[in-house]
Amino acid sequence: MVHKVRSSNEINVYEHNGKELQFTEKPLKVTSHWNREEFVIIDTGTETFTVLADALKVAIENATNVE
């Protein structure tokens, strides 16, 4: 049996719907998928989304590649 390492990361949220937030707000959590390496799970605290990790990386690169 192969044991997997689970990775979990927290990302602070600075605005919600365009409104600035206090640091007391819950962070977003990004964790590894339990079964598939190509996916990550984004947890908002009330909902979870499973997305392709590579697609998320590309989206972040594109969103920050502005002048």
mmJSON file of the N, C-alpha and C atoms, coordinates in Angstrom:
{"data_MODEL":{"atom_site":{
"group_PDB":["ATOM","ATOM","ATOM","ATOM","ATOM","ATOM","ATOM","ATOM","ATOM","ATOM","ATOM","ATOM","ATOM","ATOM","ATOM","ATOM","ATOM","ATOM","ATOM","ATOM","ATOM","ATOM","ATOM","ATOM","ATOM","ATOM","ATOM","ATOM","ATOM","ATOM","ATOM","ATOM","ATOM","ATOM","ATOM","ATOM","ATOM","ATOM","ATOM","ATOM","ATOM","ATOM","ATOM","ATOM","ATOM","ATOM","ATOM","ATOM","ATOM","ATOM","ATOM","ATOM","ATOM","ATOM","ATOM","ATOM","ATOM","ATOM","ATOM","ATOM","ATOM","ATOM","ATOM","ATOM","ATOM","ATOM","ATOM","ATOM","ATOM","ATOM","ATOM","ATOM","ATOM","ATOM","ATOM","ATOM","ATOM","ATOM","ATOM","ATOM","ATOM","ATOM","ATOM","ATOM","ATOM","ATOM","ATOM","ATOM","ATOM","ATOM","ATOM","ATOM","ATOM","ATOM","ATOM","ATOM","ATOM","ATOM","ATOM","ATOM","ATOM","ATOM","ATOM","ATOM","ATOM","ATOM","ATOM","ATOM","ATOM","ATOM","ATOM","ATOM","ATOM","ATOM","ATOM","ATOM","ATOM","ATOM","ATOM","ATOM","ATOM","ATOM","ATOM","ATOM","ATOM","ATOM","ATOM","ATOM","ATOM","ATOM","ATOM","ATOM","ATOM","ATOM","ATOM","ATOM","ATOM","ATOM","ATOM","ATOM","ATOM","ATOM","ATOM","ATOM","ATOM","ATOM","ATOM","ATOM","ATOM","ATOM","ATOM","ATOM","ATOM","ATOM","ATOM","ATOM","ATOM","ATOM","ATOM","ATOM","ATOM","ATOM","ATOM","ATOM","ATOM","ATOM","ATOM","ATOM","ATOM","ATOM","ATOM","ATOM","ATOM","ATOM","ATOM","ATOM","ATOM","ATOM","ATOM","ATOM","ATOM","ATOM","ATOM","ATOM","ATOM","ATOM","ATOM","ATOM","ATOM","ATOM","ATOM","ATOM","ATOM","ATOM","ATOM","ATOM","ATOM","ATOM","ATOM","ATOM","ATOM"],
"id":[1,2,3,4,5,6,7,8,9,10,11,12,13,14,15,16,17,18,19,20,21,22,23,24,25,26,27,28,29,30,31,32,33,34,35,36,37,38,39,40,41,42,43,44,45,46,47,48,49,50,51,52,53,54,55,56,57,58,59,60,61,62,63,64,65,66,67,68,69,70,71,72,73,74,75,76,77,78,79,80,81,82,83,84,85,86,87,88,89,90,91,92,93,94,95,96,97,98,99,100,101,102,103,104,105,106,107,108,109,110,111,112,113,114,115,116,117,118,119,120,121,122,123,124,125,126,127,128,129,130,131,132,133,134,135,136,137,138,139,140,141,142,143,144,145,146,147,148,149,150,151,152,153,154,155,156,157,158,159,160,161,162,163,164,165,166,167,168,169,170,171,172,173,174,175,176,177,178,179,180,181,182,183,184,185,186,187,188,189,190,191,192,193,194,195,196,197,198,199,200,201],
"type_symbol":["N","C","C","N","C","C","N","C","C","N","C","C","N","C","C","N","C","C","N","C","C","N","C","C","N","C","C","N","C","C","N","C","C","N","C","C","N","C","C","N","C","C","N","C","C","N","C","C","N","C","C","N","C","C","N","C","C","N","C","C","N","C","C","N","C","C","N","C","C","N","C","C","N","C","C","N","C","C","N","C","C","N","C","C","N","C","C","N","C","C","N","C","C","N","C","C","N","C","C","N","C","C","N","C","C","N","C","C","N","C","C","N","C","C","N","C","C","N","C","C","N","C","C","N","C","C","N","C","C","N","C","C","N","C","C","N","C","C","N","C","C","N","C","C","N","C","C","N","C","C","N","C","C","N","C","C","N","C","C","N","C","C","N","C","C","N","C","C","N","C","C","N","C","C","N","C","C","N","C","C","N","C","C","N","C","C","N","C","C","N","C","C","N","C","C","N","C","C","N","C","C"],
"label_atom_id":["N","CA","C","N","CA","C","N","CA","C","N","CA","C","N","CA","C","N","CA","C","N","CA","C","N","CA","C","N","CA","C","N","CA","C","N","CA","C","N","CA","C","N","CA","C","N","CA","C","N","CA","C","N","CA","C","N","CA","C","N","CA","C","N","CA","C","N","CA","C","N","CA","C","N","CA","C","N","CA","C","N","CA","C","N","CA","C","N","CA","C","N","CA","C","N","CA","C","N","CA","C","N","CA","C","N","CA","C","N","CA","C","N","CA","C","N","CA","C","N","CA","C","N","CA","C","N","CA","C","N","CA","C","N","CA","C","N","CA","C","N","CA","C","N","CA","C","N","CA","C","N","CA","C","N","CA","C","N","CA","C","N","CA","C","N","CA","C","N","CA","C","N","CA","C","N","CA","C","N","CA","C","N","CA","C","N","CA","C","N","CA","C","N","CA","C","N","CA","C","N","CA","C","N","CA","C","N","CA","C","N","CA","C","N","CA","C","N","CA","C","N","CA","C","N","CA","C","N","CA","C","N","CA","C"],
"label_alt_id":[null,null,null,null,null,null,null,null,null,null,null,null,null,null,null,null,null,null,null,null,null,null,null,null,null,null,null,null,null,null,null,null,null,null,null,null,null,null,null,null,null,null,null,null,null,null,null,null,null,null,null,null,null,null,null,null,null,null,null,null,null,null,null,null,null,null,null,null,null,null,null,null,null,null,null,null,null,null,null,null,null,null,null,null,null,null,null,null,null,null,null,null,null,null,null,null,null,null,null,null,null,null,null,null,null,null,null,null,null,null,null,null,null,null,null,null,null,null,null,null,null,null,null,null,null,null,null,null,null,null,null,null,null,null,null,null,null,null,null,null,null,null,null,null,null,null,null,null,null,null,null,null,null,null,null,null,null,null,null,null,null,null,null,null,null,null,null,null,null,null,null,null,null,null,null,null,null,null,null,null,null,null,null,null,null,null,null,null,null,null,null,null,null,null,null,null,null,null,null,null,null],
"label_comp_id":["MET","MET","MET","VAL","VAL","VAL","HIS","HIS","HIS","LYS","LYS","LYS","VAL","VAL","VAL","ARG","ARG","ARG","SER","SER","SER","SER","SER","SER","ASN","ASN","ASN","GLU","GLU","GLU","ILE","ILE","ILE","ASN","ASN","ASN","VAL","VAL","VAL","TYR","TYR","TYR","GLU","GLU","GLU","HIS","HIS","HIS","ASN","ASN","ASN","GLY","GLY","GLY","LYS","LYS","LYS","GLU","GLU","GLU","LEU","LEU","LEU","GLN","GLN","GLN","PHE","PHE","PHE","THR","THR","THR","GLU","GLU","GLU","LYS","LYS","LYS","PRO","PRO","PRO","LEU","LEU","LEU","LYS","LYS","LYS","VAL","VAL","VAL","THR","THR","THR","SER","SER","SER","HIS","HIS","HIS","TRP","TRP","TRP","ASN","ASN","ASN","ARG","ARG","ARG","GLU","GLU","GLU","GLU","GLU","GLU","PHE","PHE","PHE","VAL","VAL","VAL","ILE","ILE","ILE","ILE","ILE","ILE","ASP","ASP","ASP","THR","THR","THR","GLY","GLY","GLY","THR","THR","THR","GLU","GLU","GLU","THR","THR","THR","PHE","PHE","PHE","THR","THR","THR","VAL","VAL","VAL","LEU","LEU","LEU","ALA","ALA","ALA","ASP","ASP","ASP","ALA","ALA","ALA","LEU","LEU","LEU","LYS","LYS","LYS","VAL","VAL","VAL","ALA","ALA","ALA","ILE","ILE","ILE","GLU","GLU","GLU","ASN","ASN","ASN","ALA","ALA","ALA","THR","THR","THR","ASN","ASN","ASN","VAL","VAL","VAL","GLU","GLU","GLU"],
"label_asym_id":["A","A","A","A","A","A","A","A","A","A","A","A","A","A","A","A","A","A","A","A","A","A","A","A","A","A","A","A","A","A","A","A","A","A","A","A","A","A","A","A","A","A","A","A","A","A","A","A","A","A","A","A","A","A","A","A","A","A","A","A","A","A","A","A","A","A","A","A","A","A","A","A","A","A","A","A","A","A","A","A","A","A","A","A","A","A","A","A","A","A","A","A","A","A","A","A","A","A","A","A","A","A","A","A","A","A","A","A","A","A","A","A","A","A","A","A","A","A","A","A","A","A","A","A","A","A","A","A","A","A","A","A","A","A","A","A","A","A","A","A","A","A","A","A","A","A","A","A","A","A","A","A","A","A","A","A","A","A","A","A","A","A","A","A","A","A","A","A","A","A","A","A","A","A","A","A","A","A","A","A","A","A","A","A","A","A","A","A","A","A","A","A","A","A","A","A","A","A","A","A","A"],
"label_entity_id":["1","1","1","1","1","1","1","1","1","1","1","1","1","1","1","1","1","1","1","1","1","1","1","1","1","1","1","1","1","1","1","1","1","1","1","1","1","1","1","1","1","1","1","1","1","1","1","1","1","1","1","1","1","1","1","1","1","1","1","1","1","1","1","1","1","1","1","1","1","1","1","1","1","1","1","1","1","1","1","1","1","1","1","1","1","1","1","1","1","1","1","1","1","1","1","1","1","1","1","1","1","1","1","1","1","1","1","1","1","1","1","1","1","1","1","1","1","1","1","1","1","1","1","1","1","1","1","1","1","1","1","1","1","1","1","1","1","1","1","1","1","1","1","1","1","1","1","1","1","1","1","1","1","1","1","1","1","1","1","1","1","1","1","1","1","1","1","1","1","1","1","1","1","1","1","1","1","1","1","1","1","1","1","1","1","1","1","1","1","1","1","1","1","1","1","1","1","1","1","1","1"],
"label_seq_id":[1,1,1,2,2,2,3,3,3,4,4,4,5,5,5,6,6,6,7,7,7,8,8,8,9,9,9,10,10,10,11,11,11,12,12,12,13,13,13,14,14,14,15,15,15,16,16,16,17,17,17,18,18,18,19,19,19,20,20,20,21,21,21,22,22,22,23,23,23,24,24,24,25,25,25,26,26,26,27,27,27,28,28,28,29,29,29,30,30,30,31,31,31,32,32,32,33,33,33,34,34,34,35,35,35,36,36,36,37,37,37,38,38,38,39,39,39,40,40,40,41,41,41,42,42,42,43,43,43,44,44,44,45,45,45,46,46,46,47,47,47,48,48,48,49,49,49,50,50,50,51,51,51,52,52,52,53,53,53,54,54,54,55,55,55,56,56,56,57,57,57,58,58,58,59,59,59,60,60,60,61,61,61,62,62,62,63,63,63,64,64,64,65,65,65,66,66,66,67,67,67],
"pdbx_PDB_ins_code":[null,null,null,null,null,null,null,null,null,null,null,null,null,null,null,null,null,null,null,null,null,null,null,null,null,null,null,null,null,null,null,null,null,null,null,null,null,null,null,null,null,null,null,null,null,null,null,null,null,null,null,null,null,null,null,null,null,null,null,null,null,null,null,null,null,null,null,null,null,null,null,null,null,null,null,null,null,null,null,null,null,null,null,null,null,null,null,null,null,null,null,null,null,null,null,null,null,null,null,null,null,null,null,null,null,null,null,null,null,null,null,null,null,null,null,null,null,null,null,null,null,null,null,null,null,null,null,null,null,null,null,null,null,null,null,null,null,null,null,null,null,null,null,null,null,null,null,null,null,null,null,null,null,null,null,null,null,null,null,null,null,null,null,null,null,null,null,null,null,null,null,null,null,null,null,null,null,null,null,null,null,null,null,null,null,null,null,null,null,null,null,null,null,null,null,null,null,null,null,null,null],
"Cartn_x":[0.84,0.0,0.881,0.575,1.328,0.626,1.379,0.82,1.05,0.012,0.125,0.299,1.026,1.166,0.061,-0.674,-1.727,-1.156,-1.404,-0.936,-2.136,-2.023,-3.094,-2.478,-3.058,-2.551,-3.705,-3.444,-4.467,-4.077,-5.074,-4.87,-5.787,-5.209,-6.026,-6.881,-8.087,-9.01,-9.027,-8.78,-8.688,-9.93,-10.673,-11.93,-12.952,-14.223,-15.323,-16.383,-16.687,-17.639,-17.253,-15.953,-15.465,-15.355,-15.716,-15.63,-14.438,-13.676,-12.503,-12.915,-12.146,-12.455,-11.475,-11.896,-11.014,-10.241,-9.158,-8.344,-9.039,-10.186,-10.904,-11.679,-11.756,-12.467,-11.72,-12.443,-11.835,-11.029,-9.869,-9.076,-9.656,-9.275,-9.553,-8.551,-8.989,-8.073,-7.927,-6.69,-6.399,-5.673,-6.276,-5.697,-5.545,-4.673,-4.501,-5.756,-6.014,-7.153,-6.821,-7.797,-7.563,-7.125,-7.456,-7.21,-6.494,-6.574,-6.045,-5.093,-3.853,-2.799,-3.048,-3.812,-4.007,-5.045,-5.738,-6.768,-6.319,-6.873,-6.793,-8.212,-8.41,-9.717,-9.626,-10.529,-10.622,-11.816,-11.572,-12.607,-12.826,-14.052,-14.382,-14.879,-15.073,-15.654,-17.109,-17.769,-19.166,-19.351,-18.395,-18.457,-17.067,-17.015,-15.738,-15.835,-14.727,-14.624,-13.392,-13.536,-12.402,-12.071,-10.812,-10.387,-9.063,-8.765,-7.468,-6.392,-5.362,-4.293,-3.608,-3.335,-2.675,-3.542,-4.849,-5.754,-5.776,-5.736,-5.7,-4.404,-3.277,-1.989,-2.016,-2.545,-2.627,-3.537,-4.658,-5.587,-4.932,-4.16,-3.464,-2.416,-1.637,-0.633,-1.294,-2.38,-3.078,-3.665,-4.215,-4.837,-3.819,-2.584,-1.551,-0.636,-0.901,-0.095,-0.783,-0.985,-1.65,-0.752,-0.978,-0.177,-1.061],
"Cartn_y":[-1.187,0.0,1.247,2.171,3.419,4.482,5.09,6.158,7.499,8.32,9.636,10.703,11.723,12.877,13.855,14.31,15.284,16.674,17.547,18.925,19.841,20.764,21.723,23.107,24.088,25.456,26.409,27.474,28.487,29.782,30.422,31.678,32.728,33.816,34.894,35.544,35.901,36.593,38.061,38.949,40.376,41.153,40.647,41.276,40.194,40.504,39.612,40.458,40.113,40.899,42.371,42.649,44.017,44.778,44.146,44.821,44.292,45.232,44.859,44.106,43.072,42.238,42.471,42.126,42.132,40.827,40.787,39.576,38.458,38.736,37.705,36.764,37.088,36.227,34.917,33.869,32.559,32.568,31.938,31.845,30.782,30.859,29.77,28.67,27.431,26.31,25.612,25.324,24.568,23.303,22.15,20.888,19.942,18.985,17.955,17.088,16.521,15.632,14.29,13.649,12.402,11.253,11.33,10.185,10.517,11.759,12.095,13.278,13.041,14.047,15.287,15.158,16.298,17.296,16.962,17.838,18.462,19.631,20.231,20.587,20.706,21.049,22.444,23.322,24.669,24.679,25.022,25.013,26.438,26.943,28.302,28.359,27.202,27.15,26.727,27.038,26.624,25.753,25.824,25.032,24.523,23.415,22.932,22.774,23.04,22.927,22.104,21.128,20.338,20.811,21.239,21.784,21.154,21.228,20.776,21.739,21.202,22.04,22.855,22.225,22.944,24.077,23.872,24.925,26.086,25.793,26.854,27.649,26.955,27.645,28.58,28.101,28.915,30.113,29.902,31.007,32.081,31.666,32.626,33.383,32.682,33.347,34.358,33.972,34.879,36.08,35.86,36.945,37.949,37.509,38.413,38.941,38.584,39.036,40.215,41.268,42.465,43.674,44.657,45.882,47.048],
"Cartn_z":[0.0,0.0,0.0,-0.874,-0.978,-0.138,0.754,1.58,0.891,0.835,0.214,1.279,0.931,1.796,1.434,2.415,2.173,2.409,1.463,1.569,1.763,2.696,2.94,3.112,2.423,2.459,2.714,3.436,3.692,2.995,2.387,1.676,2.287,2.754,3.315,2.233,2.59,1.687,2.1,1.14,1.449,1.043,0.063,-0.342,-0.646,-0.383,-0.731,-1.412,-2.66,-3.47,-3.513,-3.593,-3.722,-2.419,-1.313,-0.017,0.766,1.328,2.1,3.354,3.7,4.857,5.987,7.172,8.338,8.364,9.102,9.181,9.95,10.55,11.3,10.379,9.092,8.15,7.959,7.604,7.372,6.079,6.101,4.873,3.94,2.668,1.74,2.019,1.88,2.043,0.701,0.336,-0.879,-0.441,-0.73,-0.298,-1.474,-1.283,-2.291,-2.339,-3.506,-3.673,-3.024,-2.469,-1.733,-2.631,-3.953,-4.816,-6.125,-6.568,-7.892,-7.795,-8.217,-8.1,-8.946,-10.038,-10.937,-10.421,-9.339,-8.785,-7.472,-7.161,-5.829,-5.406,-4.106,-3.563,-2.956,-3.363,-2.804,-1.865,-0.609,0.425,0.913,0.745,1.164,2.604,3.205,4.542,4.499,3.383,3.208,1.977,1.038,-0.183,-0.521,-1.259,-1.775,-3.286,-3.945,-5.397,-5.724,-6.593,-7.07,-8.474,-8.678,-9.967,-10.373,-11.658,-12.144,-11.646,-11.029,-10.482,-11.582,-12.723,-13.818,-14.348,-14.422,-14.897,-13.913,-12.621,-11.611,-11.71,-11.906,-12.075,-13.28,-14.41,-15.629,-15.403,-14.74,-14.471,-13.607,-12.606,-11.751,-12.533,-13.356,-14.194,-15.127,-15.767,-16.677,-15.939,-14.763,-14.013,-13.471,-13.288,-12.768,-13.87,-15.099,-16.235,-16.914,-16.155,-16.676,-16.513,-17.334,-17.247,-16.932],
"occupancy":[1.0,1.0,1.0,1.0,1.0,1.0,1.0,1.0,1.0,1.0,1.0,1.0,1.0,1.0,1.0,1.0,1.0,1.0,1.0,1.0,1.0,1.0,1.0,1.0,1.0,1.0,1.0,1.0,1.0,1.0,1.0,1.0,1.0,1.0,1.0,1.0,1.0,1.0,1.0,1.0,1.0,1.0,1.0,1.0,1.0,1.0,1.0,1.0,1.0,1.0,1.0,1.0,1.0,1.0,1.0,1.0,1.0,1.0,1.0,1.0,1.0,1.0,1.0,1.0,1.0,1.0,1.0,1.0,1.0,1.0,1.0,1.0,1.0,1.0,1.0,1.0,1.0,1.0,1.0,1.0,1.0,1.0,1.0,1.0,1.0,1.0,1.0,1.0,1.0,1.0,1.0,1.0,1.0,1.0,1.0,1.0,1.0,1.0,1.0,1.0,1.0,1.0,1.0,1.0,1.0,1.0,1.0,1.0,1.0,1.0,1.0,1.0,1.0,1.0,1.0,1.0,1.0,1.0,1.0,1.0,1.0,1.0,1.0,1.0,1.0,1.0,1.0,1.0,1.0,1.0,1.0,1.0,1.0,1.0,1.0,1.0,1.0,1.0,1.0,1.0,1.0,1.0,1.0,1.0,1.0,1.0,1.0,1.0,1.0,1.0,1.0,1.0,1.0,1.0,1.0,1.0,1.0,1.0,1.0,1.0,1.0,1.0,1.0,1.0,1.0,1.0,1.0,1.0,1.0,1.0,1.0,1.0,1.0,1.0,1.0,1.0,1.0,1.0,1.0,1.0,1.0,1.0,1.0,1.0,1.0,1.0,1.0,1.0,1.0,1.0,1.0,1.0,1.0,1.0,1.0,1.0,1.0,1.0,1.0,1.0,1.0],
"B_iso_or_equiv":[0.0,0.0,0.0,0.0,0.0,0.0,0.0,0.0,0.0,0.0,0.0,0.0,0.0,0.0,0.0,0.0,0.0,0.0,0.0,0.0,0.0,0.0,0.0,0.0,0.0,0.0,0.0,0.0,0.0,0.0,0.0,0.0,0.0,0.0,0.0,0.0,0.0,0.0,0.0,0.0,0.0,0.0,0.0,0.0,0.0,0.0,0.0,0.0,0.0,0.0,0.0,0.0,0.0,0.0,0.0,0.0,0.0,0.0,0.0,0.0,0.0,0.0,0.0,0.0,0.0,0.0,0.0,0.0,0.0,0.0,0.0,0.0,0.0,0.0,0.0,0.0,0.0,0.0,0.0,0.0,0.0,0.0,0.0,0.0,0.0,0.0,0.0,0.0,0.0,0.0,0.0,0.0,0.0,0.0,0.0,0.0,0.0,0.0,0.0,0.0,0.0,0.0,0.0,0.0,0.0,0.0,0.0,0.0,0.0,0.0,0.0,0.0,0.0,0.0,0.0,0.0,0.0,0.0,0.0,0.0,0.0,0.0,0.0,0.0,0.0,0.0,0.0,0.0,0.0,0.0,0.0,0.0,0.0,0.0,0.0,0.0,0.0,0.0,0.0,0.0,0.0,0.0,0.0,0.0,0.0,0.0,0.0,0.0,0.0,0.0,0.0,0.0,0.0,0.0,0.0,0.0,0.0,0.0,0.0,0.0,0.0,0.0,0.0,0.0,0.0,0.0,0.0,0.0,0.0,0.0,0.0,0.0,0.0,0.0,0.0,0.0,0.0,0.0,0.0,0.0,0.0,0.0,0.0,0.0,0.0,0.0,0.0,0.0,0.0,0.0,0.0,0.0,0.0,0.0,0.0,0.0,0.0,0.0,0.0,0.0,0.0],
"pdbx_formal_charge":[null,null,null,null,null,null,null,null,null,null,null,null,null,null,null,null,null,null,null,null,null,null,null,null,null,null,null,null,null,null,null,null,null,null,null,null,null,null,null,null,null,null,null,null,null,null,null,null,null,null,null,null,null,null,null,null,null,null,null,null,null,null,null,null,null,null,null,null,null,null,null,null,null,null,null,null,null,null,null,null,null,null,null,null,null,null,null,null,null,null,null,null,null,null,null,null,null,null,null,null,null,null,null,null,null,null,null,null,null,null,null,null,null,null,null,null,null,null,null,null,null,null,null,null,null,null,null,null,null,null,null,null,null,null,null,null,null,null,null,null,null,null,null,null,null,null,null,null,null,null,null,null,null,null,null,null,null,null,null,null,null,null,null,null,null,null,null,null,null,null,null,null,null,null,null,null,null,null,null,null,null,null,null,null,null,null,null,null,null,null,null,null,null,null,null,null,null,null,null,null,null],
"auth_seq_id":[1,1,1,2,2,2,3,3,3,4,4,4,5,5,5,6,6,6,7,7,7,8,8,8,9,9,9,10,10,10,11,11,11,12,12,12,13,13,13,14,14,14,15,15,15,16,16,16,17,17,17,18,18,18,19,19,19,20,20,20,21,21,21,22,22,22,23,23,23,24,24,24,25,25,25,26,26,26,27,27,27,28,28,28,29,29,29,30,30,30,31,31,31,32,32,32,33,33,33,34,34,34,35,35,35,36,36,36,37,37,37,38,38,38,39,39,39,40,40,40,41,41,41,42,42,42,43,43,43,44,44,44,45,45,45,46,46,46,47,47,47,48,48,48,49,49,49,50,50,50,51,51,51,52,52,52,53,53,53,54,54,54,55,55,55,56,56,56,57,57,57,58,58,58,59,59,59,60,60,60,61,61,61,62,62,62,63,63,63,64,64,64,65,65,65,66,66,66,67,67,67],
"auth_comp_id":["MET","MET","MET","VAL","VAL","VAL","HIS","HIS","HIS","LYS","LYS","LYS","VAL","VAL","VAL","ARG","ARG","ARG","SER","SER","SER","SER","SER","SER","ASN","ASN","ASN","GLU","GLU","GLU","ILE","ILE","ILE","ASN","ASN","ASN","VAL","VAL","VAL","TYR","TYR","TYR","GLU","GLU","GLU","HIS","HIS","HIS","ASN","ASN","ASN","GLY","GLY","GLY","LYS","LYS","LYS","GLU","GLU","GLU","LEU","LEU","LEU","GLN","GLN","GLN","PHE","PHE","PHE","THR","THR","THR","GLU","GLU","GLU","LYS","LYS","LYS","PRO","PRO","PRO","LEU","LEU","LEU","LYS","LYS","LYS","VAL","VAL","VAL","THR","THR","THR","SER","SER","SER","HIS","HIS","HIS","TRP","TRP","TRP","ASN","ASN","ASN","ARG","ARG","ARG","GLU","GLU","GLU","GLU","GLU","GLU","PHE","PHE","PHE","VAL","VAL","VAL","ILE","ILE","ILE","ILE","ILE","ILE","ASP","ASP","ASP","THR","THR","THR","GLY","GLY","GLY","THR","THR","THR","GLU","GLU","GLU","THR","THR","THR","PHE","PHE","PHE","THR","THR","THR","VAL","VAL","VAL","LEU","LEU","LEU","ALA","ALA","ALA","ASP","ASP","ASP","ALA","ALA","ALA","LEU","LEU","LEU","LYS","LYS","LYS","VAL","VAL","VAL","ALA","ALA","ALA","ILE","ILE","ILE","GLU","GLU","GLU","ASN","ASN","ASN","ALA","ALA","ALA","THR","THR","THR","ASN","ASN","ASN","VAL","VAL","VAL","GLU","GLU","GLU"],
"auth_asym_id":["A","A","A","A","A","A","A","A","A","A","A","A","A","A","A","A","A","A","A","A","A","A","A","A","A","A","A","A","A","A","A","A","A","A","A","A","A","A","A","A","A","A","A","A","A","A","A","A","A","A","A","A","A","A","A","A","A","A","A","A","A","A","A","A","A","A","A","A","A","A","A","A","A","A","A","A","A","A","A","A","A","A","A","A","A","A","A","A","A","A","A","A","A","A","A","A","A","A","A","A","A","A","A","A","A","A","A","A","A","A","A","A","A","A","A","A","A","A","A","A","A","A","A","A","A","A","A","A","A","A","A","A","A","A","A","A","A","A","A","A","A","A","A","A","A","A","A","A","A","A","A","A","A","A","A","A","A","A","A","A","A","A","A","A","A","A","A","A","A","A","A","A","A","A","A","A","A","A","A","A","A","A","A","A","A","A","A","A","A","A","A","A","A","A","A","A","A","A","A","A","A"],
"auth_atom_id":["N","CA","C","N","CA","C","N","CA","C","N","CA","C","N","CA","C","N","CA","C","N","CA","C","N","CA","C","N","CA","C","N","CA","C","N","CA","C","N","CA","C","N","CA","C","N","CA","C","N","CA","C","N","CA","C","N","CA","C","N","CA","C","N","CA","C","N","CA","C","N","CA","C","N","CA","C","N","CA","C","N","CA","C","N","CA","C","N","CA","C","N","CA","C","N","CA","C","N","CA","C","N","CA","C","N","CA","C","N","CA","C","N","CA","C","N","CA","C","N","CA","C","N","CA","C","N","CA","C","N","CA","C","N","CA","C","N","CA","C","N","CA","C","N","CA","C","N","CA","C","N","CA","C","N","CA","C","N","CA","C","N","CA","C","N","CA","C","N","CA","C","N","CA","C","N","CA","C","N","CA","C","N","CA","C","N","CA","C","N","CA","C","N","CA","C","N","CA","C","N","CA","C","N","CA","C","N","CA","C","N","CA","C","N","CA","C","N","CA","C","N","CA","C","N","CA","C","N","CA","C","N","CA","C"],
"pdbx_PDB_model_num":[1,1,1,1,1,1,1,1,1,1,1,1,1,1,1,1,1,1,1,1,1,1,1,1,1,1,1,1,1,1,1,1,1,1,1,1,1,1,1,1,1,1,1,1,1,1,1,1,1,1,1,1,1,1,1,1,1,1,1,1,1,1,1,1,1,1,1,1,1,1,1,1,1,1,1,1,1,1,1,1,1,1,1,1,1,1,1,1,1,1,1,1,1,1,1,1,1,1,1,1,1,1,1,1,1,1,1,1,1,1,1,1,1,1,1,1,1,1,1,1,1,1,1,1,1,1,1,1,1,1,1,1,1,1,1,1,1,1,1,1,1,1,1,1,1,1,1,1,1,1,1,1,1,1,1,1,1,1,1,1,1,1,1,1,1,1,1,1,1,1,1,1,1,1,1,1,1,1,1,1,1,1,1,1,1,1,1,1,1,1,1,1,1,1,1,1,1,1,1,1,1]
}}}
